[in-house]
Amino acid sequence: MDCDVLIVGAGPAGCAAGATSAKRGVKTLVIDRKKEIGTPVQCGEVVSTSLLRQSGLRLPPGTICYRQDFTRFVLDRKWTLDNRSPYWKGVTVERKMFDKFLAEEAARLGAGVQADTCLIDLERDGDQVLSAKLRMRGREVVIEPKVIVAADGVHSTVGKLLGRNGFDRTDLATGVEFEMVSKRKLPPCMQIFIEPEIGLGYGWVIPKGDRRANVGFGQVGKRLSRRDALLDWIVQHPIISSYFDDRCILEVKTGDAPVPDFEGGPYKGNVLFAGDAAGQTLAFVGEGIMPAYLCGGCAGNAAADAVINGIEALGGYDAAVRGLVGAEMSLGSDLRDALVLIWTIEGLTGHQRALISGLVMNQVLGEGDMALFDDIPEDGDLWKLVKQRIKAQGQSIRLSKVK
Ligand SMILES: Cc1cc2nc3c(=O)[nH]c(=O)nc-3n(C[C@H](O)[C@H](O)[C@H](O)COP(=O)(O)OP(=O)(O)OC[C@H]3O[C@@H](n4cnc5c(N)ncnc54)[C@H](O)[C@@H]3O)c2cc1C
C-alpha cells in the first residue's frame, strides 16, 4: 500500500501521471474516490485528432465511437461555418472506457490503482506534505508518499487542503448535457451553437453514432441547475428539435470545466497539480481531456525525477508543460479573453456577438481585431470584413446560410 508517488484522481491527468511515474521504476499509487473509474461521466467526450496524435496514445477498439472530419458552427441559428482545419477534426470517445483503459495502462506499467479510495486529509509541515489519510473502501489508511500529484479535478480536494484558492466563478464554465437518440441521421460532424440564447458559452451536438449524440450547453460564470433550461433549449431550437425531443434521454451529465488563464505546471512544496486541478484546459472551448493527459505525463515524470534525484527536480515540471503545450494553451487563453470581451462590451447586437464569437473561435478574427469593435459596426460593414477574412482562409472554412 505504501508508495513514493501518490496520485490523487484517476482521470486522464492522474492515469497519465501514474503510467509515466511507474514506467520510471518509482513506486506509484493512483487512487480515485469513484467506485468505478470513469463513471459517472461529466464530459462531451470529444477529443481533437491533432492533440490525440501528439499524445501518441493508441486507443483500443471500443474507446472511440465516432470520427468527425470537420466541425460545424451554427451562428445565431442563421449561418453555418464548416471548419476542416486539423484542430477541428475530432473523435468521440466513450469516456467510461477511455478512462478505464488509461488506468489499466498505468497498472500494466507497474502503478497500483485503487478505486473507491478517497483522499480525506493531509498532514503538513509548512508546504511539505508528510502523510496522507485515505478512506479506502470503508477503512482509514495513512501513507507517507515523497511526492503527491493532485489530479483530482476542477474542485481539487488537495488544493483545498493546502489552502489553494479554487477557481473564480468567472473562470468556470458550467455544463449540462444529455446523451440522446436522434429521430434521424445526424450530420457527420460536431456542431457548435453560438447564439444570444446561450450568451458567453456555447451549445453542442457531439455525435456518438449515426443517431446518438451528446447534446448540451456550457455557460461561463453561471451557477444554476440547468437541466430544465437544457430541455427547453433543445425542444424550442429550430435545428436541434428536428433531431431530438424529450422522449429519449440515455444519460444526464453535468459538471464544471475550468477556463482560467494558463498557469503552466504549478506546484507547492512536494505537491504537483495536473489537469483540471491546475486549470490546464484550452480555455476558449474548455477542452481538457488531452491537455490533462499530456500535462499529467509531465507531472508523473517530474514526480519520478524528484524521487530519484531530489525534490528540487519538481522545478522542471513547469518548463516541461510549457514546452509541450504552452503555445496552444496560451492561445486558448487569449481567445477566451476575446470572447469575454465580445459578450461584455456594450452596443453590439446579440446577432453581432454570436457572429463575431464564431469568427474568433475559428481564428478568422483574433484578439488584435477587437479594437475594430470600439466603434460598433454596421451589419453591412461587418459582413464585408467577414467575407474578406473567410476568403483569405482558403478551402478549410465554408460559410453558408442555414437552409
Ligand atoms: C459538461 C462538460 C463537458 C466537457 N466536454 C469535454 C469534451 O468534450 N472534450 C474535452 O476534451 N473536455 C471536456 N470537458 C473537460 C474534461 O472533462 C476535463 O478537462 C478532463 O476530464 C480533465 O481531466 P482530469 O484528469 O484533470 O480530471 P477528471 O477527469 O475530473 O478526474 C479527476 C478525478 O479525481 C477524482 N477525485 C476527486 N477528488 C478526489 C479525492 N479526494 N480522492 C480521490 N479521488 C478524487 C475524481 O473522482 C475524478 O475521477 C468537459 C467538462 C464538462 C464539465
The ligand as an ORCA input file, in Angstrom:
! r2SCAN-3c Opt
* xyz 0 1
  C     -20.031     19.251    -19.172
  C     -18.579     19.084    -19.574
  C     -18.261     18.725    -20.865
  C     -16.923     18.565    -21.243
  N     -16.652     18.155    -22.518
  C     -15.362     17.963    -22.885
  C     -15.064     17.469    -24.183
  O     -15.945     17.188    -24.995
  N     -13.760     17.299    -24.519
  C     -12.747     17.589    -23.643
  O     -11.572     17.423    -24.008
  N     -13.011     18.037    -22.409
  C     -14.280     18.202    -21.986
  N     -14.552     18.602    -20.716
  C     -13.438     18.782    -19.791
  C     -12.845     17.425    -19.356
  O     -13.873     16.565    -18.904
  C     -11.810     17.625    -18.255
  O     -10.953     18.683    -18.620
  C     -10.985     16.362    -18.008
  O     -11.775     15.331    -17.505
  C      -9.867     16.680    -17.007
  O      -9.208     15.501    -16.639
  P      -8.558     15.381    -15.175
  O      -7.883     14.062    -15.131
  O      -7.776     16.588    -14.864
  O      -9.789     15.437    -14.152
  P     -11.049     14.469    -14.013
  O     -11.324     13.748    -15.262
  O     -12.116     15.314    -13.424
  O     -10.572     13.406    -12.943
  C     -10.393     13.752    -11.600
  C     -10.610     12.513    -10.757
  O     -10.253     12.801     -9.391
  C     -11.115     12.066     -8.560
  N     -11.101     12.692     -7.229
  C     -11.542     13.925     -6.878
  N     -11.350     14.121     -5.566
  C     -10.782     13.003     -5.065
  C     -10.348     12.596     -3.747
  N     -10.473     13.414     -2.703
  N      -9.814     11.368     -3.603
  C      -9.693     10.527     -4.657
  N     -10.095     10.845     -5.926
  C     -10.615     12.080     -6.110
  C     -12.473     12.167     -9.261
  O     -13.330     11.119     -8.851
  C     -12.075     12.067    -10.726
  O     -12.176     10.747    -11.230
  C     -15.876     18.794    -20.302
  C     -16.197     19.163    -18.986
  C     -17.530     19.305    -18.617
  C     -17.853     19.673    -17.202
*
